[in-house]
Amino acid sequence: MREIDTEIQNTKTSDGTNSDQTKSSTWRAPLNFREWTTIAVSITMVILVISVAAFLIGAIESRVENLTSRINTTDQRMERLEVEVNDNSDRVSRISGYIEGYFDGYSDAEFDEQNE
C-alpha cells in the first residue's frame, strides 16, 4: 500500500512570527483494483476454510451417530440372543432331565435289550 508522509514545519502566523509546529500526517492513496482483489480473495478463502471445516465436522458427527446406532442395535441383538440361549439351555436341561428320568429305571442291560 502506498503511503505519503508530509511534514509542515515553521509556518508563519498572521502577525509575522514563526510558530514551530511540526506535524506529521500520513496520507494513504485509495486502494487500487489489485488490493481490493487481494482482500476479496482472502475473505473468500477464510469463508471457504470455515465452510469445509463445518462440513467435515458435520460428516464426522453423522458417522459417529451412525456407529452409535449400530452399536446399540448390536447390543440389543446380543441381549435377545442371550435370552434365547438361556431359554434353549433351560429346555435342553429339562429334556435331558426327562430322558434321565425315563431311563433311571432301566439298567444298561435292559436298555440294550429294548433297543435291539
N, CA, C and O atoms as CSV, one atom per row, in Angstrom:
chain,resi,resn,atom,element,x,y,z
A,1,MET,N,N,0.847,-1.163,0.000
A,1,MET,CA,C,0.000,0.000,0.000
A,1,MET,C,C,0.897,1.231,0.000
A,1,MET,O,O,1.968,1.254,0.606
A,2,ARG,N,N,0.438,2.205,-0.671
A,2,ARG,CA,C,1.247,3.419,-0.814
A,2,ARG,C,C,0.916,4.402,0.284
A,2,ARG,O,O,-0.249,4.642,0.600
A,3,GLU,N,N,1.968,4.968,0.861
A,3,GLU,CA,C,1.791,5.995,1.878
A,3,GLU,C,C,2.693,7.168,1.547
A,3,GLU,O,O,3.830,6.996,1.108
A,4,ILE,N,N,2.180,8.327,1.759
A,4,ILE,CA,C,2.964,9.552,1.516
A,4,ILE,C,C,3.025,10.319,2.827
A,4,ILE,O,O,1.996,10.690,3.391
A,5,ASP,N,N,4.257,10.556,3.312
A,5,ASP,CA,C,4.444,11.315,4.543
A,5,ASP,C,C,4.639,12.785,4.203
A,5,ASP,O,O,5.409,13.148,3.314
A,6,THR,N,N,3.928,13.598,4.926
A,6,THR,CA,C,4.101,15.054,4.740
A,6,THR,C,C,4.400,15.686,6.075
A,6,THR,O,O,3.867,15.261,7.100
A,7,GLU,N,N,5.232,16.677,6.077
A,7,GLU,CA,C,5.542,17.398,7.297
A,7,GLU,C,C,5.356,18.889,7.054
A,7,GLU,O,O,5.720,19.412,6.001
A,8,ILE,N,N,4.798,19.547,8.021
A,8,ILE,CA,C,4.633,21.004,7.960
A,8,ILE,C,C,5.523,21.581,9.055
A,8,ILE,O,O,5.353,21.258,10.231
A,9,GLN,N,N,6.471,22.433,8.673
A,9,GLN,CA,C,7.398,22.978,9.647
A,9,GLN,C,C,7.432,24.498,9.543
A,9,GLN,O,O,7.244,25.075,8.473
A,10,ASN,N,N,7.673,25.113,10.664
A,10,ASN,CA,C,7.892,26.563,10.758
A,10,ASN,C,C,6.925,27.381,9.912
A,10,ASN,O,O,7.332,28.091,8.992
A,11,THR,N,N,5.678,27.275,10.226
A,11,THR,CA,C,4.704,28.089,9.496
A,11,THR,C,C,4.644,29.475,10.115
A,11,THR,O,O,4.820,29.639,11.323
A,12,LYS,N,N,4.395,30.461,9.280
A,12,LYS,CA,C,4.302,31.840,9.778
A,12,LYS,C,C,2.877,32.121,10.186
A,12,LYS,O,O,1.933,31.752,9.487
A,13,THR,N,N,2.725,32.769,11.312
A,13,THR,CA,C,1.390,33.127,11.785
A,13,THR,C,C,1.001,34.456,11.163
A,13,THR,O,O,1.801,35.055,10.445
A,14,SER,N,N,-0.193,34.923,11.420
A,14,SER,CA,C,-0.705,36.156,10.820
A,14,SER,C,C,0.043,37.399,11.318
A,14,SER,O,O,0.062,38.414,10.621
A,15,ASP,N,N,0.647,37.346,12.484
A,15,ASP,CA,C,1.378,38.522,12.985
A,15,ASP,C,C,2.836,38.508,12.558
A,15,ASP,O,O,3.599,39.388,12.959
A,16,GLY,N,N,3.247,37.522,11.746
A,16,GLY,CA,C,4.580,37.507,11.185
A,16,GLY,C,C,5.589,36.721,11.980
A,16,GLY,O,O,6.748,36.612,11.579
A,17,THR,N,N,5.168,36.172,13.102
A,17,THR,CA,C,6.120,35.381,13.887
A,17,THR,C,C,6.091,33.946,13.408
A,17,THR,O,O,5.101,33.465,12.855
A,18,ASN,N,N,7.194,33.287,13.635
A,18,ASN,CA,C,7.261,31.869,13.262
A,18,ASN,C,C,6.720,31.019,14.396
A,18,ASN,O,O,7.072,31.210,15.560
A,19,SER,N,N,5.885,30.104,14.049
A,19,SER,CA,C,5.438,29.131,15.043
A,19,SER,C,C,6.073,27.802,14.668
A,19,SER,O,O,6.032,27.377,13.514
A,20,ASP,N,N,6.637,27.181,15.629
A,20,ASP,CA,C,7.347,25.942,15.370
A,20,ASP,C,C,6.381,24.778,15.541
A,20,ASP,O,O,6.399,24.094,16.564
A,21,GLN,N,N,5.561,24.562,14.565
A,21,GLN,CA,C,4.592,23.464,14.591
A,21,GLN,C,C,5.068,22.391,13.623
A,21,GLN,O,O,5.083,22.586,12.408
A,22,THR,N,N,5.438,21.308,14.165
A,22,THR,CA,C,5.844,20.191,13.319
A,22,THR,C,C,4.734,19.136,13.408
A,22,THR,O,O,4.479,18.571,14.472
A,23,LYS,N,N,4.108,18.895,12.313
A,23,LYS,CA,C,3.026,17.905,12.256
A,23,LYS,C,C,3.429,16.806,11.295
A,23,LYS,O,O,4.008,17.055,10.238
A,24,SER,N,N,3.124,15.644,11.671
A,24,SER,CA,C,3.389,14.524,10.784
A,24,SER,C,C,2.053,13.845,10.514
A,24,SER,O,O,1.394,13.368,11.438
A,25,SER,N,N,1.671,13.806,9.289
A,25,SER,CA,C,0.419,13.132,8.935
A,25,SER,C,C,0.706,12.166,7.803
A,25,SER,O,O,1.590,12.400,6.979
A,26,THR,N,N,-0.032,11.105,7.771
A,26,THR,CA,C,0.150,10.083,6.741
A,26,THR,C,C,-1.076,10.093,5.849
A,26,THR,O,O,-2.208,9.984,6.321
A,27,TRP,N,N,-0.840,10.222,4.585
A,27,TRP,CA,C,-1.922,10.206,3.610
A,27,TRP,C,C,-1.831,8.917,2.827
A,27,TRP,O,O,-0.780,8.577,2.282
A,28,ARG,N,N,-2.931,8.208,2.776
A,28,ARG,CA,C,-2.955,6.957,2.020
A,28,ARG,C,C,-3.734,7.159,0.739
A,28,ARG,O,O,-4.792,7.788,0.710
A,29,ALA,N,N,-3.181,6.612,-0.296
A,29,ALA,CA,C,-3.898,6.648,-1.575
A,29,ALA,C,C,-5.028,5.630,-1.508
A,29,ALA,O,O,-4.916,4.646,-0.776
A,30,PRO,N,N,-6.096,5.832,-2.239
A,30,PRO,CA,C,-7.187,4.853,-2.239
A,30,PRO,C,C,-6.685,3.497,-2.752
A,30,PRO,O,O,-5.722,3.412,-3.514
A,31,LEU,N,N,-7.371,2.453,-2.308
A,31,LEU,CA,C,-6.979,1.109,-2.734
A,31,LEU,C,C,-7.224,0.929,-4.220
A,31,LEU,O,O,-8.245,1.370,-4.747
A,32,ASN,N,N,-6.290,0.283,-4.889
A,32,ASN,CA,C,-6.483,0.009,-6.308
A,32,ASN,C,C,-7.144,-1.363,-6.475
A,32,ASN,O,O,-7.412,-2.069,-5.503
A,33,PHE,N,N,-7.391,-1.710,-7.718
A,33,PHE,CA,C,-8.113,-2.951,-8.019
A,33,PHE,C,C,-7.383,-4.172,-7.481
A,33,PHE,O,O,-8.020,-5.082,-6.951
A,34,ARG,N,N,-6.068,-4.211,-7.603
A,34,ARG,CA,C,-5.286,-5.360,-7.137
A,34,ARG,C,C,-5.417,-5.547,-5.627
A,34,ARG,O,O,-5.547,-6.674,-5.149
A,35,GLU,N,N,-5.382,-4.463,-4.890
A,35,GLU,CA,C,-5.513,-4.548,-3.434
A,35,GLU,C,C,-6.901,-5.012,-3.033
A,35,GLU,O,O,-7.045,-5.847,-2.139
A,36,TRP,N,N,-7.939,-4.471,-3.697
A,36,TRP,CA,C,-9.306,-4.913,-3.413
A,36,TRP,C,C,-9.466,-6.400,-3.744
A,36,TRP,O,O,-10.125,-7.132,-3.006
A,37,THR,N,N,-8.869,-6.842,-4.843
A,37,THR,CA,C,-8.944,-8.247,-5.235
A,37,THR,C,C,-8.269,-9.131,-4.192
A,37,THR,O,O,-8.790,-10.191,-3.844
A,38,THR,N,N,-7.116,-8.701,-3.695
A,38,THR,CA,C,-6.397,-9.464,-2.666
A,38,THR,C,C,-7.242,-9.590,-1.409
A,38,THR,O,O,-7.317,-10.668,-0.820
A,39,ILE,N,N,-7.870,-8.516,-0.996
A,39,ILE,CA,C,-8.735,-8.541,0.189
A,39,ILE,C,C,-9.918,-9.479,-0.042
A,39,ILE,O,O,-10.262,-10.277,0.830
A,40,ALA,N,N,-10.540,-9.380,-1.224
A,40,ALA,CA,C,-11.707,-10.226,-1.518
A,40,ALA,C,C,-11.326,-11.703,-1.544
A,40,ALA,O,O,-12.063,-12.541,-1.024
A,41,VAL,N,N,-10.189,-12.025,-2.143
A,41,VAL,CA,C,-9.746,-13.418,-2.206
A,41,VAL,C,C,-9.437,-13.927,-0.800
A,41,VAL,O,O,-9.764,-15.070,-0.478
A,42,SER,N,N,-8.824,-13.113,0.030
A,42,SER,CA,C,-8.512,-13.521,1.402
A,42,SER,C,C,-9.779,-13.816,2.183
A,42,SER,O,O,-9.859,-14.830,2.876
A,43,ILE,N,N,-10.762,-12.947,2.081
A,43,ILE,CA,C,-12.037,-13.154,2.778
A,43,ILE,C,C,-12.720,-14.417,2.256
A,43,ILE,O,O,-13.261,-15.203,3.034
A,44,THR,N,N,-12.693,-14.610,0.938
A,44,THR,CA,C,-13.304,-15.798,0.338
A,44,THR,C,C,-12.620,-17.069,0.827
A,44,THR,O,O,-13.286,-18.064,1.113
A,45,MET,N,N,-11.302,-17.038,0.922
A,45,MET,CA,C,-10.571,-18.216,1.400
A,45,MET,C,C,-10.912,-18.537,2.857
A,45,MET,O,O,-11.052,-19.705,3.220
A,46,VAL,N,N,-11.044,-17.513,3.681
A,46,VAL,CA,C,-11.411,-17.733,5.086
A,46,VAL,C,C,-12.795,-18.362,5.163
A,46,VAL,O,O,-13.003,-19.308,5.922
A,47,ILE,N,N,-13.731,-17.852,4.396
A,47,ILE,CA,C,-15.092,-18.405,4.374
A,47,ILE,C,C,-15.066,-19.844,3.876
A,47,ILE,O,O,-15.768,-20.700,4.414
A,48,LEU,N,N,-14.262,-20.115,2.852
A,48,LEU,CA,C,-14.161,-21.464,2.305
A,48,LEU,C,C,-13.596,-22.435,3.342
A,48,LEU,O,O,-14.115,-23.540,3.501
A,49,VAL,N,N,-12.549,-22.036,4.041
A,49,VAL,CA,C,-11.954,-22.903,5.065
A,49,VAL,C,C,-12.955,-23.185,6.176
A,49,VAL,O,O,-13.059,-24.319,6.641
A,50,ILE,N,N,-13.692,-22.166,6.604
A,50,ILE,CA,C,-14.697,-22.356,7.653
A,50,ILE,C,C,-15.802,-23.289,7.163
A,50,ILE,O,O,-16.270,-24.140,7.920
A,51,SER,N,N,-16.220,-23.141,5.917
A,51,SER,CA,C,-17.274,-23.997,5.365
A,51,SER,C,C,-16.823,-25.450,5.285
A,51,SER,O,O,-17.575,-26.356,5.644
A,52,VAL,N,N,-15.606,-25.672,4.819
A,52,VAL,CA,C,-15.090,-27.039,4.720
A,52,VAL,C,C,-14.971,-27.658,6.114
A,52,VAL,O,O,-15.315,-28.824,6.306
A,53,ALA,N,N,-14.488,-26.884,7.080
A,53,ALA,CA,C,-14.375,-27.388,8.449
A,53,ALA,C,C,-15.754,-27.755,8.998
A,53,ALA,O,O,-15.910,-28.798,9.633
A,54,ALA,N,N,-16.751,-26.907,8.757
A,54,ALA,CA,C,-18.111,-27.189,9.228
A,54,ALA,C,C,-18.662,-28.452,8.555
A,54,ALA,O,O,-19.317,-29.270,9.200
A,55,PHE,N,N,-18.394,-28.601,7.269
A,55,PHE,CA,C,-18.849,-29.792,6.552
A,55,PHE,C,C,-18.205,-31.046,7.126
A,55,PHE,O,O,-18.885,-32.046,7.355
A,56,LEU,N,N,-16.898,-30.997,7.359
A,56,LEU,CA,C,-16.198,-32.165,7.911
A,56,LEU,C,C,-16.685,-32.500,9.312
A,56,LEU,O,O,-16.844,-33.674,9.646
A,57,ILE,N,N,-16.920,-31.496,10.126
A,57,ILE,CA,C,-17.439,-31.732,11.472
A,57,ILE,C,C,-18.817,-32.381,11.392
A,57,ILE,O,O,-19.111,-33.314,12.139
A,58,GLY,N,N,-19.660,-31.888,10.488
A,58,GLY,CA,C,-20.985,-32.485,10.303
A,58,GLY,C,C,-20.911,-33.920,9.827
A,58,GLY,O,O,-21.670,-34.771,10.290
A,59,ALA,N,N,-19.992,-34.199,8.897
A,59,ALA,CA,C,-19.841,-35.562,8.393
A,59,ALA,C,C,-19.349,-36.500,9.490
A,59,ALA,O,O,-19.832,-37.625,9.615
A,60,ILE,N,N,-18.405,-36.042,10.269
A,60,ILE,CA,C,-17.881,-36.872,11.360
A,60,ILE,C,C,-18.969,-37.120,12.397
A,60,ILE,O,O,-19.118,-38.235,12.898
A,61,GLU,N,N,-19.733,-36.068,12.718
A,61,GLU,CA,C,-20.809,-36.219,13.698
A,61,GLU,C,C,-21.856,-37.219,13.207
A,61,GLU,O,O,-22.343,-38.043,13.981
A,62,SER,N,N,-22.198,-37.144,11.921
A,62,SER,CA,C,-23.167,-38.070,11.347
A,62,SER,C,C,-22.649,-39.505,11.408
A,62,SER,O,O,-23.397,-40.430,11.723
A,63,ARG,N,N,-21.380,-39.678,11.108
A,63,ARG,CA,C,-20.779,-41.019,11.147
A,63,ARG,C,C,-20.768,-41.568,12.572
A,63,ARG,O,O,-21.032,-42.752,12.784
A,64,VAL,N,N,-20.468,-40.723,13.536
A,64,VAL,CA,C,-20.463,-41.154,14.937
A,64,VAL,C,C,-21.866,-41.578,15.359
A,64,VAL,O,O,-22.035,-42.597,16.028
A,65,GLU,N,N,-22.882,-40.790,14.964
A,65,GLU,CA,C,-24.263,-41.152,15.300
A,65,GLU,C,C,-24.635,-42.487,14.660
A,65,GLU,O,O,-25.297,-43.315,15.286
A,66,ASN,N,N,-24.209,-42.697,13.411
A,66,ASN,CA,C,-24.498,-43.941,12.711
A,66,ASN,C,C,-23.857,-45.118,13.433
A,66,ASN,O,O,-24.500,-46.145,13.650
A,67,LEU,N,N,-22.593,-44.967,13.803
A,67,LEU,CA,C,-21.903,-46.043,14.509
A,67,LEU,C,C,-22.520,-46.299,15.883
A,67,LEU,O,O,-22.628,-47.448,16.310
A,68,THR,N,N,-22.925,-45.236,16.574
A,68,THR,CA,C,-23.570,-45.397,17.876
A,68,THR,C,C,-24.881,-46.164,17.725
A,68,THR,O,O,-25.198,-47.029,18.542
A,69,SER,N,N,-25.628,-45.847,16.694
A,69,SER,CA,C,-26.882,-46.555,16.436
A,69,SER,C,C,-26.619,-48.038,16.160
A,69,SER,O,O,-27.341,-48.905,16.652
A,70,ARG,N,N,-25.579,-48.318,15.367
A,70,ARG,CA,C,-25.244,-49.713,15.076
A,70,ARG,C,C,-24.831,-50.448,16.347
A,70,ARG,O,O,-25.216,-51.599,16.554
A,71,ILE,N,N,-24.058,-49.795,17.187
A,71,ILE,CA,C,-23.626,-50.426,18.436
A,71,ILE,C,C,-24.831,-50.737,19.308
A,71,ILE,O,O,-24.922,-51.821,19.886
A,72,ASN,N,N,-25.760,-49.785,19.405
A,72,ASN,CA,C,-26.965,-50.017,20.210
A,72,ASN,C,C,-27.776,-51.177,19.652
A,72,ASN,O,O,-28.279,-52.010,20.406
A,73,THR,N,N,-27.902,-51.229,18.320
A,73,THR,CA,C,-28.646,-52.318,17.690
A,73,THR,C,C,-27.966,-53.657,17.963
A,73,THR,O,O,-28.628,-54.649,18.265
A,74,THR,N,N,-26.641,-53.675,17.853
A,74,THR,CA,C,-25.896,-54.902,18.122
A,74,THR,C,C,-26.051,-55.328,19.575
A,74,THR,O,O,-26.196,-56.517,19.861
A,75,ASP,N,N,-26.021,-54.370,20.493
A,75,ASP,CA,C,-26.226,-54.690,21.909
A,75,ASP,C,C,-27.597,-55.298,22.146
A,75,ASP,O,O,-27.736,-56.261,22.900
A,76,GLN,N,N,-28.611,-54.733,21.498
A,76,GLN,CA,C,-29.961,-55.272,21.654
A,76,GLN,C,C,-30.048,-56.691,21.094
A,76,GLN,O,O,-30.685,-57.562,21.688
A,77,ARG,N,N,-29.402,-56.917,19.944
A,77,ARG,CA,C,-29.396,-58.269,19.370
A,77,ARG,C,C,-28.701,-59.248,20.307
A,77,ARG,O,O,-29.175,-60.363,20.523
A,78,MET,N,N,-27.575,-58.819,20.856
A,78,MET,CA,C,-26.846,-59.701,21.777
A,78,MET,C,C,-27.690,-60.029,22.996
A,78,MET,O,O,-27.670,-61.166,23.468
A,79,GLU,N,N,-28.433,-59.057,23.518
A,79,GLU,CA,C,-29.303,-59.315,24.664
A,79,GLU,C,C,-30.391,-60.320,24.301
A,79,GLU,O,O,-30.684,-61.229,25.078
A,80,ARG,N,N,-30.998,-60.156,23.106
A,80,ARG,CA,C,-32.027,-61.101,22.665
A,80,ARG,C,C,-31.453,-62.496,22.480
A,80,ARG,O,O,-32.078,-63.484,22.866
A,81,LEU,N,N,-30.263,-62.580,21.888
A,81,LEU,CA,C,-29.635,-63.888,21.703
A,81,LEU,C,C,-29.269,-64.521,23.039
A,81,LEU,O,O,-29.377,-65.735,23.208
A,82,GLU,N,N,-28.842,-63.703,23.975
A,82,GLU,CA,C,-28.516,-64.224,25.307
A,82,GLU,C,C,-29.755,-64.808,25.978
A,82,GLU,O,O,-29.691,-65.874,26.590
A,83,VAL,N,N,-30.876,-64.110,25.863
A,83,VAL,CA,C,-32.130,-64.617,26.426
A,83,VAL,C,C,-32.530,-65.902,25.713
A,83,VAL,O,O,-32.975,-66.865,26.338
A,84,GLU,N,N,-32.361,-65.898,24.383
A,84,GLU,CA,C,-32.719,-67.092,23.620
A,84,GLU,C,C,-31.826,-68.284,23.995
A,84,GLU,O,O,-32.313,-69.408,24.116
A,85,VAL,N,N,-30.542,-68.043,24.177
A,85,VAL,CA,C,-29.620,-69.097,24.584
A,85,VAL,C,C,-30.002,-69.619,25.962
A,85,VAL,O,O,-29.995,-70.827,26.199
A,86,ASN,N,N,-30.335,-68.710,26.866
A,86,ASN,CA,C,-30.749,-69.149,28.209
A,86,ASN,C,C,-32.021,-69.983,28.146
A,86,ASN,O,O,-32.140,-70.998,28.832
A,87,ASP,N,N,-32.986,-69.547,27.306
A,87,ASP,CA,C,-34.219,-70.331,27.147
A,87,ASP,C,C,-33.908,-71.709,26.588
A,87,ASP,O,O,-34.419,-72.716,27.079
A,88,ASN,N,N,-33.063,-71.754,25.555
A,88,ASN,CA,C,-32.701,-73.045,24.949
A,88,ASN,C,C,-31.939,-73.910,25.941
A,88,ASN,O,O,-32.131,-75.125,25.984
A,89,SER,N,N,-31.077,-73.294,26.736
A,89,SER,CA,C,-30.337,-74.045,27.756
A,89,SER,C,C,-31.296,-74.652,28.772
A,89,SER,O,O,-31.124,-75.795,29.196
A,90,ASP,N,N,-32.318,-73.872,29.161
A,90,ASP,CA,C,-33.332,-74.402,30.088
A,90,ASP,C,C,-34.089,-75.567,29.460
A,90,ASP,O,O,-34.350,-76.573,30.120
A,91,ARG,N,N,-34.437,-75.429,28.195
A,91,ARG,CA,C,-35.147,-76.510,27.501
A,91,ARG,C,C,-34.295,-77.763,27.426
A,91,ARG,O,O,-34.779,-78.868,27.672
A,92,VAL,N,N,-33.026,-77.589,27.086
A,92,VAL,CA,C,-32.130,-78.746,26.996
A,92,VAL,C,C,-32.000,-79.409,28.362
A,92,VAL,O,O,-31.997,-80.636,28.465
A,93,SER,N,N,-31.894,-78.597,29.410
A,93,SER,CA,C,-31.794,-79.167,30.765
A,93,SER,C,C,-33.050,-79.954,31.105
A,93,SER,O,O,-32.979,-81.049,31.662
A,94,ARG,N,N,-34.222,-79.374,30.757
A,94,ARG,CA,C,-35.477,-80.066,31.036
A,94,ARG,C,C,-35.572,-81.374,30.268
A,94,ARG,O,O,-35.946,-82.407,30.823
A,95,ILE,N,N,-35.227,-81.319,28.974
A,95,ILE,CA,C,-35.323,-82.522,28.137
A,95,ILE,C,C,-34.342,-83.587,28.622
A,95,ILE,O,O,-34.682,-84.767,28.698
A,96,SER,N,N,-33.122,-83.157,28.950
A,96,SER,CA,C,-32.155,-84.148,29.442
A,96,SER,C,C,-32.613,-84.721,30.778
A,96,SER,O,O,-32.368,-85.891,31.073
A,97,GLY,N,N,-33.287,-83.888,31.594
A,97,GLY,CA,C,-33.848,-84.387,32.845
A,97,GLY,C,C,-34.931,-85.422,32.590
A,97,GLY,O,O,-34.994,-86.443,33.276
A,98,TYR,N,N,-35.797,-85.159,31.592
A,98,TYR,CA,C,-36.832,-86.138,31.238
A,98,TYR,C,C,-36.204,-87.438,30.765
A,98,TYR,O,O,-36.635,-88.530,31.136
A,99,ILE,N,N,-35.177,-87.297,29.939
A,99,ILE,CA,C,-34.531,-88.505,29.409
A,99,ILE,C,C,-33.875,-89.285,30.534
A,99,ILE,O,O,-34.022,-90.505,30.614
A,100,GLU,N,N,-33.160,-88.598,31.393
A,100,GLU,CA,C,-32.522,-89.275,32.520
A,100,GLU,C,C,-33.575,-89.933,33.420
A,100,GLU,O,O,-33.393,-91.060,33.881
A,101,GLY,N,N,-34.660,-89.224,33.661
A,101,GLY,CA,C,-35.731,-89.776,34.483
A,101,GLY,C,C,-36.375,-90.986,33.838
A,101,GLY,O,O,-36.738,-91.940,34.528
A,102,TYR,N,N,-36.520,-90.959,32.543
A,102,TYR,CA,C,-37.137,-92.076,31.825
A,102,TYR,C,C,-36.271,-93.321,31.927
A,102,TYR,O,O,-36.766,-94.432,32.119
A,103,PHE,N,N,-34.965,-93.112,31.796
A,103,PHE,CA,C,-34.067,-94.276,31.783
A,103,PHE,C,C,-33.520,-94.638,33.151
A,103,PHE,O,O,-32.725,-95.572,33.260
A,104,ASP,N,N,-33.917,-93.935,34.191
A,104,ASP,CA,C,-33.414,-94.264,35.528
A,104,ASP,C,C,-33.853,-95.657,35.975
A,104,ASP,O,O,-33.129,-96.340,36.699
A,105,GLY,N,N,-34.986,-96.054,35.559
A,105,GLY,CA,C,-35.498,-97.366,35.991
A,105,GLY,C,C,-34.854,-98.545,35.282
A,105,GLY,O,O,-35.016,-99.682,35.725
A,106,TYR,N,N,-34.153,-98.317,34.235
A,106,TYR,CA,C,-33.562,-99.403,33.460
A,106,TYR,C,C,-32.080,-99.535,33.780
A,106,TYR,O,O,-31.380,-98.556,34.038
A,107,SER,N,N,-31.638,-100.770,33.752
A,107,SER,CA,C,-30.194,-100.983,33.826
A,107,SER,C,C,-29.653,-100.930,32.401
A,107,SER,O,O,-30.418,-100.917,31.437
A,108,ASP,N,N,-28.368,-100.901,32.282
A,108,ASP,CA,C,-27.778,-100.837,30.944
A,108,ASP,C,C,-28.127,-102.065,30.115
A,108,ASP,O,O,-28.326,-101.968,28.904
A,109,ALA,N,N,-28.199,-103.188,30.754
A,109,ALA,CA,C,-28.513,-104.430,30.030
A,109,ALA,C,C,-29.941,-104.376,29.508
A,109,ALA,O,O,-30.196,-104.750,28.363
A,110,GLU,N,N,-30.877,-103.913,30.338
A,110,GLU,CA,C,-32.263,-103.809,29.897
A,110,GLU,C,C,-32.402,-102.806,28.759
A,110,GLU,O,O,-33.161,-103.019,27.814
A,111,PHE,N,N,-31.669,-101.726,28.864
A,111,PHE,CA,C,-31.722,-100.702,27.826
A,111,PHE,C,C,-31.211,-101.268,26.508
A,111,PHE,O,O,-31.793,-101.020,25.452
A,112,ASP,N,N,-30.140,-102.017,26.570
A,112,ASP,CA,C,-29.590,-102.612,25.354
A,112,ASP,C,C,-30.569,-103.606,24.749
A,112,ASP,O,O,-30.680,-103.693,23.526
A,113,GLU,N,N,-31.291,-104.368,25.595
A,113,GLU,CA,C,-32.258,-105.346,25.103
A,113,GLU,C,C,-33.424,-104.665,24.410
A,113,GLU,O,O,-33.909,-105.146,23.386
A,114,GLN,N,N,-33.877,-103.545,24.963
A,114,GLN,CA,C,-35.032,-102.858,24.373
A,114,GLN,C,C,-34.671,-102.187,23.054
A,114,GLN,O,O,-35.535,-102.017,22.194
A,115,ASN,N,N,-33.446,-101.816,22.885
A,115,ASN,CA,C,-33.048,-101.112,21.667
A,115,ASN,C,C,-32.681,-102.064,20.535
A,115,ASN,O,O,-32.436,-101.612,19.417
A,116,GLU,N,N,-32.636,-103.376,20.795
A,116,GLU,CA,C,-32.286,-104.315,19.730
A,116,GLU,C,C,-33.433,-104.701,18.871
A,116,GLU,O,O,-33.268,-105.487,17.938
